[in-house]
Amino acid sequence: MLEVEGHNLLLLDEPTDNLDLDSCEALEAALDEFEGTIVAVTHDRAFLRRLDRFLLLEADGRTRRLPDADAALAALSGTRDSGSGGR
C-alpha cells in the first residue's frame, strides 16, 4: 500500500518479530519488490542476511559502517571483530 501511494522510504522496527514462517516469507517477497530505501532494525539473522548495507549505532552516538552481514552479526553478538569498512 505504501509503495502504491508513492512512498520510497520504509522504516521497519523488528519487521519479522512475531510473524510465522509464511508471513515472514510474504513480507520478504514484498520488500524484494519495493523500489525504495528500507531502513530496518532487526535481530532476525535470516532477515539481516537479505540486506545489503549495515550501520552500527554506537552507545556514544557514533555510527560505523559494517562491510557485510557477518560483521553486523558479530556486532550484534558483542564481539569486537565487526569491521569498519562499508559500501
N, CA, C and O atoms as a Maestro MAE file, in Angstrom:
{
 s_m_m2io_version
 :::
 2.0.0
}

f_m_ct {
 s_m_title
 :::
 protein
 m_atom[348] {
  # First column is atom index #
  i_m_mmod_type
  r_m_x_coord
  r_m_y_coord
  r_m_z_coord
  i_m_residue_number
  s_m_chain_name
  s_m_pdb_residue_name
  s_m_pdb_atom_name
  i_m_atomic_number
  :::
  1 25 0.818 -1.182 0.000 1 A "MET " " N  " 7
  2 3 0.000 0.000 0.000 1 A "MET " " CA " 6
  3 2 0.866 1.253 0.000 1 A "MET " " C  " 6
  4 15 0.573 2.218 -0.706 1 A "MET " " O  " 8
  5 25 1.939 1.234 0.798 2 A "LEU " " N  " 7
  6 3 2.799 2.409 0.873 2 A "LEU " " CA " 6
  7 2 3.444 2.721 -0.474 2 A "LEU " " C  " 6
  8 15 3.539 3.883 -0.870 2 A "LEU " " O  " 8
  9 25 3.886 1.677 -1.173 3 A "GLU " " N  " 7
  10 3 4.531 1.894 -2.463 3 A "GLU " " CA " 6
  11 2 3.524 2.439 -3.477 3 A "GLU " " C  " 6
  12 15 3.854 3.325 -4.264 3 A "GLU " " O  " 8
  13 25 2.322 1.920 -3.459 4 A "VAL " " N  " 7
  14 3 1.277 2.386 -4.376 4 A "VAL " " CA " 6
  15 2 1.003 3.875 -4.152 4 A "VAL " " C  " 6
  16 15 0.709 4.604 -5.100 4 A "VAL " " O  " 8
  17 25 1.100 4.321 -2.906 5 A "GLU " " N  " 7
  18 3 0.861 5.721 -2.578 5 A "GLU " " CA " 6
  19 2 2.066 6.608 -2.885 5 A "GLU " " C  " 6
  20 15 2.010 7.816 -2.653 5 A "GLU " " O  " 8
  21 25 3.148 6.036 -3.400 6 A "GLY " " N  " 7
  22 3 4.300 6.819 -3.813 6 A "GLY " " CA " 6
  23 2 5.409 6.973 -2.790 6 A "GLY " " C  " 6
  24 15 6.350 7.735 -3.014 6 A "GLY " " O  " 8
  25 25 5.320 6.270 -1.677 7 A "HIS " " N  " 7
  26 3 6.376 6.360 -0.670 7 A "HIS " " CA " 6
  27 2 7.610 5.597 -1.144 7 A "HIS " " C  " 6
  28 15 7.496 4.541 -1.766 7 A "HIS " " O  " 8
  29 25 8.800 6.146 -0.843 8 A "ASN " " N  " 7
  30 3 10.017 5.454 -1.274 8 A "ASN " " CA " 6
  31 2 10.983 5.195 -0.120 8 A "ASN " " C  " 6
  32 15 12.153 4.887 -0.348 8 A "ASN " " O  " 8
  33 25 10.504 5.318 1.111 9 A "LEU " " N  " 7
  34 3 11.316 5.029 2.287 9 A "LEU " " CA " 6
  35 2 10.459 4.280 3.308 9 A "LEU " " C  " 6
  36 15 9.380 4.732 3.690 9 A "LEU " " O  " 8
  37 25 10.966 3.131 3.735 10 A "LEU " " N  " 7
  38 3 10.298 2.363 4.788 10 A "LEU " " CA " 6
  39 2 11.213 2.306 6.002 10 A "LEU " " C  " 6
  40 15 12.397 1.990 5.875 10 A "LEU " " O  " 8
  41 25 10.679 2.605 7.167 11 A "LEU " " N  " 7
  42 3 11.389 2.461 8.429 11 A "LEU " " CA " 6
  43 2 10.758 1.272 9.148 11 A "LEU " " C  " 6
  44 15 9.592 1.324 9.538 11 A "LEU " " O  " 8
  45 25 11.529 0.205 9.320 12 A "LEU " " N  " 7
  46 3 10.996 -1.031 9.890 12 A "LEU " " CA " 6
  47 2 11.710 -1.361 11.194 12 A "LEU " " C  " 6
  48 15 12.935 -1.471 11.225 12 A "LEU " " O  " 8
  49 25 10.955 -1.517 12.255 13 A "ASP " " N  " 7
  50 3 11.491 -1.884 13.560 13 A "ASP " " CA " 6
  51 2 11.070 -3.323 13.854 13 A "ASP " " C  " 6
  52 15 9.901 -3.596 14.126 13 A "ASP " " O  " 8
  53 25 12.031 -4.229 13.794 14 A "GLU " " N  " 7
  54 3 11.785 -5.655 14.012 14 A "GLU " " CA " 6
  55 2 10.611 -6.153 13.160 14 A "GLU " " C  " 6
  56 15 9.623 -6.647 13.703 14 A "GLU " " O  " 8
  57 25 10.712 -6.028 11.835 15 A "PRO " " N  " 7
  58 3 9.569 -6.339 10.971 15 A "PRO " " CA " 6
  59 2 9.125 -7.801 10.989 15 A "PRO " " C  " 6
  60 15 7.969 -8.093 10.685 15 A "PRO " " O  " 8
  61 25 10.013 -8.712 11.338 16 A "THR " " N  " 7
  62 3 9.637 -10.127 11.329 16 A "THR " " CA " 6
  63 2 9.285 -10.648 12.718 16 A "THR " " C  " 6
  64 15 8.958 -11.824 12.876 16 A "THR " " O  " 8
  65 25 9.351 -9.782 13.719 17 A "ASP " " N  " 7
  66 3 9.047 -10.196 15.086 17 A "ASP " " CA " 6
  67 2 7.601 -10.685 15.184 17 A "ASP " " C  " 6
  68 15 6.679 -10.004 14.735 17 A "ASP " " O  " 8
  69 25 7.411 -11.844 15.761 18 A "ASN " " N  " 7
  70 3 6.085 -12.444 15.990 18 A "ASN " " CA " 6
  71 2 5.345 -12.846 14.715 18 A "ASN " " C  " 6
  72 15 4.127 -13.020 14.738 18 A "ASN " " O  " 8
  73 25 6.067 -12.994 13.605 19 A "LEU " " N  " 7
  74 3 5.434 -13.482 12.374 19 A "LEU " " CA " 6
  75 2 5.721 -14.965 12.220 19 A "LEU " " C  " 6
  76 15 6.795 -15.438 12.592 19 A "LEU " " O  " 8
  77 25 4.764 -15.696 11.675 20 A "ASP " " N  " 7
  78 3 5.022 -17.094 11.364 20 A "ASP " " CA " 6
  79 2 5.850 -17.161 10.073 20 A "ASP " " C  " 6
  80 15 6.055 -16.143 9.412 20 A "ASP " " O  " 8
  81 25 6.313 -18.335 9.727 21 A "LEU " " N  " 7
  82 3 7.203 -18.507 8.582 21 A "LEU " " CA " 6
  83 2 6.568 -18.015 7.286 21 A "LEU " " C  " 6
  84 15 7.222 -17.318 6.509 21 A "LEU " " O  " 8
  85 25 5.310 -18.363 7.039 22 A "ASP " " N  " 7
  86 3 4.641 -17.922 5.812 22 A "ASP " " CA " 6
  87 2 4.537 -16.400 5.743 22 A "ASP " " C  " 6
  88 15 4.730 -15.813 4.679 22 A "ASP " " O  " 8
  89 25 4.238 -15.771 6.855 23 A "SER " " N  " 7
  90 3 4.130 -14.313 6.892 23 A "SER " " CA " 6
  91 2 5.493 -13.661 6.665 23 A "SER " " C  " 6
  92 15 5.587 -12.651 5.968 23 A "SER " " O  " 8
  93 25 6.552 -14.233 7.251 24 A "CYS " " N  " 7
  94 3 7.916 -13.723 7.025 24 A "CYS " " CA " 6
  95 2 8.282 -13.799 5.548 24 A "CYS " " C  " 6
  96 15 8.828 -12.850 4.985 24 A "CYS " " O  " 8
  97 25 7.982 -14.921 4.936 25 A "GLU " " N  " 7
  98 3 8.298 -15.086 3.519 25 A "GLU " " CA " 6
  99 2 7.507 -14.105 2.662 25 A "GLU " " C  " 6
  100 15 8.047 -13.565 1.697 25 A "GLU " " O  " 8
  101 25 6.248 -13.865 2.992 26 A "ALA " " N  " 7
  102 3 5.432 -12.906 2.247 26 A "ALA " " CA " 6
  103 2 5.984 -11.490 2.415 26 A "ALA " " C  " 6
  104 15 6.046 -10.731 1.448 26 A "ALA " " O  " 8
  105 25 6.382 -11.135 3.624 27 A "LEU " " N  " 7
  106 3 6.975 -9.823 3.868 27 A "LEU " " CA " 6
  107 2 8.263 -9.653 3.074 27 A "LEU " " C  " 6
  108 15 8.466 -8.626 2.426 27 A "LEU " " O  " 8
  109 25 9.131 -10.655 3.122 28 A "GLU " " N  " 7
  110 3 10.401 -10.583 2.399 28 A "GLU " " CA " 6
  111 2 10.182 -10.475 0.900 28 A "GLU " " C  " 6
  112 15 10.901 -9.738 0.226 28 A "GLU " " O  " 8
  113 25 9.204 -11.195 0.364 29 A "ALA " " N  " 7
  114 3 8.894 -11.103 -1.070 29 A "ALA " " CA " 6
  115 2 8.416 -9.698 -1.425 29 A "ALA " " C  " 6
  116 15 8.807 -9.148 -2.455 29 A "ALA " " O  " 8
  117 25 7.579 -9.123 -0.580 30 A "ALA " " N  " 7
  118 3 7.089 -7.765 -0.834 30 A "ALA " " CA " 6
  119 2 8.232 -6.761 -0.756 30 A "ALA " " C  " 6
  120 15 8.303 -5.843 -1.574 30 A "ALA " " O  " 8
  121 25 9.125 -6.922 0.212 31 A "LEU " " N  " 7
  122 3 10.253 -5.998 0.338 31 A "LEU " " CA " 6
  123 2 11.223 -6.137 -0.831 31 A "LEU " " C  " 6
  124 15 11.835 -5.152 -1.245 31 A "LEU " " O  " 8
  125 25 11.370 -7.349 -1.368 32 A "ASP " " N  " 7
  126 3 12.224 -7.555 -2.547 32 A "ASP " " CA " 6
  127 2 11.720 -6.747 -3.735 32 A "ASP " " C  " 6
  128 15 12.514 -6.299 -4.562 32 A "ASP " " O  " 8
  129 25 10.421 -6.561 -3.826 33 A "GLU " " N  " 7
  130 3 9.814 -5.822 -4.937 33 A "GLU " " CA " 6
  131 2 9.794 -4.308 -4.707 33 A "GLU " " C  " 6
  132 15 9.573 -3.539 -5.642 33 A "GLU " " O  " 8
  133 25 10.026 -3.885 -3.463 34 A "PHE " " N  " 7
  134 3 9.975 -2.469 -3.123 34 A "PHE " " CA " 6
  135 2 11.134 -1.741 -3.803 34 A "PHE " " C  " 6
  136 15 12.277 -2.191 -3.724 34 A "PHE " " O  " 8
  137 25 10.852 -0.627 -4.466 35 A "GLU " " N  " 7
  138 3 11.883 0.089 -5.222 35 A "GLU " " CA " 6
  139 2 12.374 1.339 -4.510 35 A "GLU " " C  " 6
  140 15 12.786 2.301 -5.159 35 A "GLU " " O  " 8
  141 25 12.334 1.335 -3.210 36 A "GLY " " N  " 7
  142 3 12.826 2.466 -2.444 36 A "GLY " " CA " 6
  143 2 13.876 2.015 -1.452 36 A "GLY " " C  " 6
  144 15 14.470 0.946 -1.593 36 A "GLY " " O  " 8
  145 25 14.093 2.835 -0.459 37 A "THR " " N  " 7
  146 3 15.063 2.551 0.587 37 A "THR " " CA " 6
  147 2 14.341 1.958 1.787 37 A "THR " " C  " 6
  148 15 13.264 2.412 2.175 37 A "THR " " O  " 8
  149 25 14.955 0.940 2.360 38 A "ILE " " N  " 7
  150 3 14.413 0.305 3.549 38 A "ILE " " CA " 6
  151 2 15.443 0.451 4.665 38 A "ILE " " C  " 6
  152 15 16.588 0.022 4.523 38 A "ILE " " O  " 8
  153 25 15.035 1.049 5.760 39 A "VAL " " N  " 7
  154 3 15.864 1.123 6.952 39 A "VAL " " CA " 6
  155 2 15.220 0.177 7.958 39 A "VAL " " C  " 6
  156 15 14.078 0.373 8.374 39 A "VAL " " O  " 8
  157 25 15.967 -0.846 8.338 40 A "ALA " " N  " 7
  158 3 15.396 -1.871 9.222 40 A "ALA " " CA " 6
  159 2 16.267 -2.067 10.451 40 A "ALA " " C  " 6
  160 15 17.495 -2.077 10.371 40 A "ALA " " O  " 8
  161 25 15.615 -2.219 11.569 41 A "VAL " " N  " 7
  162 3 16.261 -2.619 12.810 41 A "VAL " " CA " 6
  163 2 15.794 -4.044 13.067 41 A "VAL " " C  " 6
  164 15 14.593 -4.304 13.144 41 A "VAL " " O  " 8
  165 25 16.745 -4.971 13.198 42 A "THR " " N  " 7
  166 3 16.351 -6.363 13.364 42 A "THR " " CA " 6
  167 2 17.401 -7.154 14.127 42 A "THR " " C  " 6
  168 15 18.590 -6.836 14.097 42 A "THR " " O  " 8
  169 25 16.938 -8.178 14.803 43 A "HIS " " N  " 7
  170 3 17.816 -9.168 15.400 43 A "HIS " " CA " 6
  171 2 17.609 -10.526 14.716 43 A "HIS " " C  " 6
  172 15 18.177 -11.534 15.137 43 A "HIS " " O  " 8
  173 25 16.798 -10.540 13.670 44 A "ASP " " N  " 7
  174 3 16.494 -11.750 12.909 44 A "ASP " " CA " 6
  175 2 17.653 -11.994 11.936 44 A "ASP " " C  " 6
  176 15 17.819 -11.270 10.955 44 A "ASP " " O  " 8
  177 25 18.434 -13.008 12.222 45 A "ARG " " N  " 7
  178 3 19.641 -13.274 11.433 45 A "ARG " " CA " 6
  179 2 19.334 -13.568 9.966 45 A "ARG " " C  " 6
  180 15 20.059 -13.105 9.085 45 A "ARG " " O  " 8
  181 25 18.289 -14.319 9.692 46 A "ALA " " N  " 7
  182 3 17.947 -14.639 8.302 46 A "ALA " " CA " 6
  183 2 17.520 -13.370 7.562 46 A "ALA " " C  " 6
  184 15 17.919 -13.158 6.417 46 A "ALA " " O  " 8
  185 25 16.725 -12.540 8.197 47 A "PHE " " N  " 7
  186 3 16.301 -11.285 7.582 47 A "PHE " " CA " 6
  187 2 17.501 -10.371 7.369 47 A "PHE " " C  " 6
  188 15 17.621 -9.735 6.322 47 A "PHE " " O  " 8
  189 25 18.382 -10.304 8.351 48 A "LEU " " N  " 7
  190 3 19.572 -9.463 8.266 48 A "LEU " " CA " 6
  191 2 20.431 -9.837 7.057 48 A "LEU " " C  " 6
  192 15 20.960 -8.957 6.378 48 A "LEU " " O  " 8
  193 25 20.569 -11.114 6.791 49 A "ARG " " N  " 7
  194 3 21.408 -11.564 5.670 49 A "ARG " " CA " 6
  195 2 20.847 -11.155 4.307 49 A "ARG " " C  " 6
  196 15 21.572 -11.185 3.312 49 A "ARG " " O  " 8
  197 25 19.578 -10.777 4.245 50 A "ARG " " N  " 7
  198 3 18.972 -10.350 2.987 50 A "ARG " " CA " 6
  199 2 19.276 -8.885 2.667 50 A "ARG " " C  " 6
  200 15 19.040 -8.429 1.548 50 A "ARG " " O  " 8
  201 25 19.800 -8.149 3.652 51 A "LEU " " N  " 7
  202 3 20.063 -6.730 3.478 51 A "LEU " " CA " 6
  203 2 21.434 -6.520 2.844 51 A "LEU " " C  " 6
  204 15 22.249 -7.442 2.808 51 A "LEU " " O  " 8
  205 25 21.694 -5.301 2.340 52 A "ASP " " N  " 7
  206 3 22.961 -5.100 1.635 52 A "ASP " " CA " 6
  207 2 23.862 -4.006 2.197 52 A "ASP " " C  " 6
  208 15 24.993 -3.857 1.734 52 A "ASP " " O  " 8
  209 25 23.401 -3.245 3.172 53 A "ARG " " N  " 7
  210 3 24.238 -2.231 3.813 53 A "ARG " " CA " 6
  211 2 23.958 -2.256 5.305 53 A "ARG " " C  " 6
  212 15 22.825 -2.472 5.737 53 A "ARG " " O  " 8
  213 25 25.009 -2.031 6.085 54 A "PHE " " N  " 7
  214 3 24.885 -2.204 7.524 54 A "PHE " " CA " 6
  215 2 25.548 -1.058 8.270 54 A "PHE " " C  " 6
  216 15 26.684 -0.683 7.978 54 A "PHE " " O  " 8
  217 25 24.826 -0.508 9.234 55 A "LEU " " N  " 7
  218 3 25.347 0.533 10.109 55 A "LEU " " CA " 6
  219 2 25.190 0.084 11.555 55 A "LEU " " C  " 6
  220 15 24.186 -0.525 11.924 55 A "LEU " " O  " 8
  221 25 26.177 0.387 12.350 56 A "LEU " " N  " 7
  222 3 26.111 0.120 13.778 56 A "LEU " " CA " 6
  223 2 26.029 1.466 14.480 56 A "LEU " " C  " 6
  224 15 26.909 2.312 14.321 56 A "LEU " " O  " 8
  225 25 24.975 1.661 15.254 57 A "LEU " " N  " 7
  226 3 24.816 2.881 16.035 57 A "LEU " " CA " 6
  227 2 25.390 2.614 17.420 57 A "LEU " " C  " 6
  228 15 24.828 1.843 18.198 57 A "LEU " " O  " 8
  229 25 26.511 3.257 17.720 58 A "GLU " " N  " 7
  230 3 27.201 3.048 18.994 58 A "GLU " " CA " 6
  231 2 26.461 3.745 20.132 58 A "GLU " " C  " 6
  232 15 25.701 4.684 19.895 58 A "GLU " " O  " 8
  233 25 26.675 3.296 21.348 59 A "ALA " " N  " 7
  234 3 26.034 3.881 22.521 59 A "ALA " " CA " 6
  235 2 26.411 5.351 22.699 59 A "ALA " " C  " 6
  236 15 25.631 6.126 23.254 59 A "ALA " " O  " 8
  237 25 27.602 5.741 22.232 60 A "ASP " " N  " 7
  238 3 28.046 7.126 22.391 60 A "ASP " " CA " 6
  239 2 27.578 8.031 21.241 60 A "ASP " " C  " 6
  240 15 27.978 9.192 21.155 60 A "ASP " " O  " 8
  241 25 26.731 7.488 20.363 61 A "GLY " " N  " 7
  242 3 26.181 8.288 19.270 61 A "GLY " " CA " 6
  243 2 26.933 8.170 17.953 61 A "GLY " " C  " 6
  244 15 26.452 8.639 16.922 61 A "GLY " " O  " 8
  245 25 28.104 7.549 17.976 62 A "ARG " " N  " 7
  246 3 28.846 7.354 16.727 62 A "ARG " " CA " 6
  247 2 28.155 6.306 15.860 62 A "ARG " " C  " 6
  248 15 27.450 5.428 16.359 62 A "ARG " " O  " 8
  249 25 28.371 6.417 14.565 63 A "THR " " N  " 7
  250 3 27.837 5.448 13.612 63 A "THR " " CA " 6
  251 2 29.000 4.840 12.847 63 A "THR " " C  " 6
  252 15 29.879 5.557 12.370 63 A "THR " " O  " 8
  253 25 29.005 3.515 12.731 64 A "ARG " " N  " 7
  254 3 30.040 2.814 11.962 64 A "ARG " " CA " 6
  255 2 29.398 2.035 10.839 64 A "ARG " " C  " 6
  256 15 28.366 1.393 11.031 64 A "ARG " " O  " 8
  257 25 30.002 2.088 9.668 65 A "ARG " " N  " 7
  258 3 29.587 1.218 8.571 65 A "ARG " " CA " 6
  259 2 30.235 -0.141 8.767 65 A "ARG " " C  " 6
  260 15 31.403 -0.243 9.144 65 A "ARG " " O  " 8
  261 25 29.459 -1.179 8.505 66 A "LEU " " N  " 7
  262 3 29.969 -2.539 8.594 66 A "LEU " " CA " 6
  263 2 29.971 -3.128 7.179 66 A "LEU " " C  " 6
  264 15 29.072 -2.843 6.388 66 A "LEU " " O  " 8
  265 25 30.972 -3.943 6.863 67 A "PRO " " N  " 7
  266 3 31.138 -4.387 5.477 67 A "PRO " " CA " 6
  267 2 30.112 -5.402 4.976 67 A "PRO " " C  " 6
  268 15 29.851 -5.478 3.775 67 A "PRO " " O  " 8
  269 25 29.526 -6.187 5.896 68 A "ASP " " N  " 7
  270 3 28.635 -7.247 5.433 68 A "ASP " " CA " 6
  271 2 27.795 -7.780 6.596 68 A "ASP " " C  " 6
  272 15 27.929 -7.339 7.738 68 A "ASP " " O  " 8
  273 25 26.933 -8.732 6.275 69 A "ALA " " N  " 7
  274 3 26.039 -9.303 7.286 69 A "ALA " " CA " 6
  275 2 26.817 -9.998 8.398 69 A "ALA " " C  " 6
  276 15 26.416 -9.932 9.560 69 A "ALA " " O  " 8
  277 25 27.916 -10.660 8.064 70 A "ASP " " N  " 7
  278 3 28.695 -11.342 9.100 70 A "ASP " " CA " 6
  279 2 29.256 -10.349 10.115 70 A "ASP " " C  " 6
  280 15 29.265 -10.627 11.314 70 A "ASP " " O  " 8
  281 25 29.723 -9.199 9.643 71 A "ALA " " N  " 7
  282 3 30.226 -8.166 10.557 71 A "ALA " " CA " 6
  283 2 29.082 -7.610 11.400 71 A "ALA " " C  " 6
  284 15 29.269 -7.318 12.580 71 A "ALA " " O  " 8
  285 25 27.901 -7.463 10.806 72 A "ALA " " N  " 7
  286 3 26.741 -6.980 11.556 72 A "ALA " " CA " 6
  287 2 26.342 -7.994 12.627 72 A "ALA " " C  " 6
  288 15 26.013 -7.617 13.752 72 A "ALA " " O  " 8
  289 25 26.370 -9.265 12.281 73 A "LEU " " N  " 7
  290 3 26.049 -10.307 13.262 73 A "LEU " " CA " 6
  291 2 27.076 -10.337 14.385 73 A "LEU " " C  " 6
  292 15 26.719 -10.526 15.548 73 A "LEU " " O  " 8
  293 25 28.343 -10.152 14.047 74 A "ALA " " N  " 7
  294 3 29.383 -10.104 15.074 74 A "ALA " " CA " 6
  295 2 29.142 -8.919 16.001 74 A "ALA " " C  " 6
  296 15 29.316 -9.034 17.215 74 A "ALA " " O  " 8
  297 25 28.747 -7.788 15.441 75 A "ALA " " N  " 7
  298 3 28.465 -6.602 16.259 75 A "ALA " " CA " 6
  299 2 27.271 -6.854 17.169 75 A "ALA " " C  " 6
  300 15 27.273 -6.435 18.326 75 A "ALA " " O  " 8
  301 25 26.256 -7.532 16.658 76 A "LEU " " N  " 7
  302 3 25.082 -7.842 17.476 76 A "LEU " " CA " 6
  303 2 25.424 -8.767 18.630 76 A "LEU " " C  " 6
  304 15 24.858 -8.660 19.717 76 A "LEU " " O  " 8
  305 25 26.353 -9.672 18.382 77 A "SER " " N  " 7
  306 3 26.718 -10.627 19.432 77 A "SER " " CA " 6
  307 2 27.705 -10.020 20.419 77 A "SER " " C  " 6
  308 15 28.038 -10.640 21.429 77 A "SER " " O  " 8
  309 25 28.174 -8.808 20.129 78 A "GLY " " N  " 7
  310 3 29.054 -8.119 21.062 78 A "GLY " " CA " 6
  311 2 30.520 -8.366 20.843 78 A "GLY " " C  " 6
  312 15 31.336 -7.878 21.625 78 A "GLY " " O  " 8
  313 25 30.898 -9.104 19.811 79 A "THR " " N  " 7
  314 3 32.315 -9.303 19.541 79 A "THR " " CA " 6
  315 2 32.878 -8.062 18.885 79 A "THR " " C  " 6
  316 15 32.153 -7.355 18.185 79 A "THR " " O  " 8
  317 25 34.124 -7.787 19.089 80 A "ARG " " N  " 7
  318 3 34.734 -6.560 18.579 80 A "ARG " " CA " 6
  319 2 35.240 -6.704 17.156 80 A "ARG " " C  " 6
  320 15 35.619 -5.696 16.561 80 A "ARG " " O  " 8
  321 25 35.268 -7.892 16.576 81 A "ASP " " N  " 7
  322 3 35.754 -8.080 15.211 81 A "ASP " " CA " 6
  323 2 34.614 -7.830 14.238 81 A "ASP " " C  " 6
  324 15 34.230 -8.730 13.491 81 A "ASP " " O  " 8
  325 25 34.061 -6.599 14.238 82 A "SER " " N  " 7
  326 3 32.915 -6.303 13.392 82 A "SER " " CA " 6
  327 2 33.270 -5.421 12.211 82 A "SER " " C  " 6
  328 15 32.376 -4.938 11.515 82 A "SER " " O  " 8
  329 25 34.552 -5.198 11.968 83 A "GLY " " N  " 7
  330 3 34.971 -4.468 10.777 83 A "GLY " " CA " 6
  331 2 34.674 -2.993 10.862 83 A "GLY " " C  " 6
  332 15 33.956 -2.533 11.750 83 A "GLY " " O  " 8
  333 25 35.246 -2.246 9.909 84 A "SER " " N  " 7
  334 3 34.971 -0.811 9.863 84 A "SER " " CA " 6
  335 2 34.817 -0.329 8.442 84 A "SER " " C  " 6
  336 15 34.719 0.874 8.204 84 A "SER " " O  " 8
  337 25 34.793 -1.248 7.490 85 A "GLY " " N  " 7
  338 3 34.621 -0.867 6.093 85 A "GLY " " CA " 6
  339 2 33.159 -0.650 5.798 85 A "GLY " " C  " 6
  340 15 32.348 -0.529 6.717 85 A "GLY " " O  " 8
  341 25 32.810 -0.598 4.521 86 A "GLY " " N  " 7
  342 3 31.412 -0.439 4.188 86 A "GLY " " CA " 6
  343 2 31.198 -0.226 2.714 86 A "GLY " " C  " 6
  344 15 32.142 -0.055 1.944 86 A "GLY " " O  " 8
  345 25 29.953 -0.239 2.341 87 A "ARG " " N  " 7
  346 3 29.579 0.008 0.951 87 A "ARG " " CA " 6
  347 2 28.884 1.315 0.870 87 A "ARG " " C  " 6
  348 15 28.475 1.731 -0.214 87 A "ARG " " O  " 8
  :::
 }
 m_bond[347] {
  # First column is bond index #
  i_m_from
  i_m_to
  i_m_order
  :::
  1 1 2 1
  2 2 3 1
  3 3 4 2
  4 3 5 1
  5 5 6 1
  6 6 7 1
  7 7 8 2
  8 7 9 1
  9 9 10 1
  10 10 11 1
  11 11 12 2
  12 11 13 1
  13 13 14 1
  14 14 15 1
  15 15 16 2
  16 15 17 1
  17 17 18 1
  18 18 19 1
  19 19 20 2
  20 19 21 1
  21 21 22 1
  22 22 23 1
  23 23 24 2
  24 23 25 1
  25 25 26 1
  26 26 27 1
  27 27 28 2
  28 27 29 1
  29 29 30 1
  30 30 31 1
  31 31 32 2
  32 31 33 1
  33 33 34 1
  34 34 35 1
  35 35 36 2
  36 35 37 1
  37 37 38 1
  38 38 39 1
  39 39 40 2
  40 39 41 1
  41 41 42 1
  42 42 43 1
  43 43 44 2
  44 43 45 1
  45 45 46 1
  46 46 47 1
  47 47 48 2
  48 47 49 1
  49 49 50 1
  50 50 51 1
  51 51 52 2
  52 51 53 1
  53 53 54 1
  54 54 55 1
  55 55 56 2
  56 55 57 1
  57 57 58 1
  58 58 59 1
  59 59 60 2
  60 59 61 1
  61 61 62 1
  62 62 63 1
  63 63 64 2
  64 63 65 1
  65 65 66 1
  66 66 67 1
  67 67 68 2
  68 67 69 1
  69 69 70 1
  70 70 71 1
  71 71 72 2
  72 71 73 1
  73 73 74 1
  74 74 75 1
  75 75 76 2
  76 75 77 1
  77 77 78 1
  78 78 79 1
  79 79 80 2
  80 79 81 1
  81 81 82 1
  82 82 83 1
  83 83 84 2
  84 83 85 1
  85 85 86 1
  86 86 87 1
  87 87 88 2
  88 87 89 1
  89 89 90 1
  90 90 91 1
  91 91 92 2
  92 91 93 1
  93 93 94 1
  94 94 95 1
  95 95 96 2
  96 95 97 1
  97 97 98 1
  98 98 99 1
  99 99 100 2
  100 99 101 1
  101 101 102 1
  102 102 103 1
  103 103 104 2
  104 103 105 1
  105 105 106 1
  106 106 107 1
  107 107 108 2
  108 107 109 1
  109 109 110 1
  110 110 111 1
  111 111 112 2
  112 111 113 1
  113 113 114 1
  114 114 115 1
  115 115 116 2
  116 115 117 1
  117 117 118 1
  118 118 119 1
  119 119 120 2
  120 119 121 1
  121 121 122 1
  122 122 123 1
  123 123 124 2
  124 123 125 1
  125 125 126 1
  126 126 127 1
  127 127 128 2
  128 127 129 1
  129 129 130 1
  130 130 131 1
  131 131 132 2
  132 131 133 1
  133 133 134 1
  134 134 135 1
  135 135 136 2
  136 135 137 1
  137 137 138 1
  138 138 139 1
  139 139 140 2
  140 139 141 1
  141 141 142 1
  142 142 143 1
  143 143 144 2
  144 143 145 1
  145 145 146 1
  146 146 147 1
  147 147 148 2
  148 147 149 1
  149 149 150 1
  150 150 151 1
  151 151 152 2
  152 151 153 1
  153 153 154 1
  154 154 155 1
  155 155 156 2
  156 155 157 1
  157 157 158 1
  158 158 159 1
  159 159 160 2
  160 159 161 1
  161 161 162 1
  162 162 163 1
  163 163 164 2
  164 163 165 1
  165 165 166 1
  166 166 167 1
  167 167 168 2
  168 167 169 1
  169 169 170 1
  170 170 171 1
  171 171 172 2
  172 171 173 1
  173 173 174 1
  174 174 175 1
  175 175 176 2
  176 175 177 1
  177 177 178 1
  178 178 179 1
  179 179 180 2
  180 179 181 1
  181 181 182 1
  182 182 183 1
  183 183 184 2
  184 183 185 1
  185 185 186 1
  186 186 187 1
  187 187 188 2
  188 187 189 1
  189 189 190 1
  190 190 191 1
  191 191 192 2
  192 191 193 1
  193 193 194 1
  194 194 195 1
  195 195 196 2
  196 195 197 1
  197 197 198 1
  198 198 199 1
  199 199 200 2
  200 199 201 1
  201 201 202 1
  202 202 203 1
  203 203 204 2
  204 203 205 1
  205 205 206 1
  206 206 207 1
  207 207 208 2
  208 207 209 1
  209 209 210 1
  210 210 211 1
  211 211 212 2
  212 211 213 1
  213 213 214 1
  214 214 215 1
  215 215 216 2
  216 215 217 1
  217 217 218 1
  218 218 219 1
  219 219 220 2
  220 219 221 1
  221 221 222 1
  222 222 223 1
  223 223 224 2
  224 223 225 1
  225 225 226 1
  226 226 227 1
  227 227 228 2
  228 227 229 1
  229 229 230 1
  230 230 231 1
  231 231 232 2
  232 231 233 1
  233 233 234 1
  234 234 235 1
  235 235 236 2
  236 235 237 1
  237 237 238 1
  238 238 239 1
  239 239 240 2
  240 239 241 1
  241 241 242 1
  242 242 243 1
  243 243 244 2
  244 243 245 1
  245 245 246 1
  246 246 247 1
  247 247 248 2
  248 247 249 1
  249 249 250 1
  250 250 251 1
  251 251 252 2
  252 251 253 1
  253 253 254 1
  254 254 255 1
  255 255 256 2
  256 255 257 1
  257 257 258 1
  258 258 259 1
  259 259 260 2
  260 259 261 1
  261 261 262 1
  262 262 263 1
  263 263 264 2
  264 263 265 1
  265 265 266 1
  266 266 267 1
  267 267 268 2
  268 267 269 1
  269 269 270 1
  270 270 271 1
  271 271 272 2
  272 271 273 1
  273 273 274 1
  274 274 275 1
  275 275 276 2
  276 275 277 1
  277 277 278 1
  278 278 279 1
  279 279 280 2
  280 279 281 1
  281 281 282 1
  282 282 283 1
  283 283 284 2
  284 283 285 1
  285 285 286 1
  286 286 287 1
  287 287 288 2
  288 287 289 1
  289 289 290 1
  290 290 291 1
  291 291 292 2
  292 291 293 1
  293 293 294 1
  294 294 295 1
  295 295 296 2
  296 295 297 1
  297 297 298 1
  298 298 299 1
  299 299 300 2
  300 299 301 1
  301 301 302 1
  302 302 303 1
  303 303 304 2
  304 303 305 1
  305 305 306 1
  306 306 307 1
  307 307 308 2
  308 307 309 1
  309 309 310 1
  310 310 311 1
  311 311 312 2
  312 311 313 1
  313 313 314 1
  314 314 315 1
  315 315 316 2
  316 315 317 1
  317 317 318 1
  318 318 319 1
  319 319 320 2
  320 319 321 1
  321 321 322 1
  322 322 323 1
  323 323 324 2
  324 323 325 1
  325 325 326 1
  326 326 327 1
  327 327 328 2
  328 327 329 1
  329 329 330 1
  330 330 331 1
  331 331 332 2
  332 331 333 1
  333 333 334 1
  334 334 335 1
  335 335 336 2
  336 335 337 1
  337 337 338 1
  338 338 339 1
  339 339 340 2
  340 339 341 1
  341 341 342 1
  342 342 343 1
  343 343 344 2
  344 343 345 1
  345 345 346 1
  346 346 347 1
  347 347 348 2
  :::
 }
}
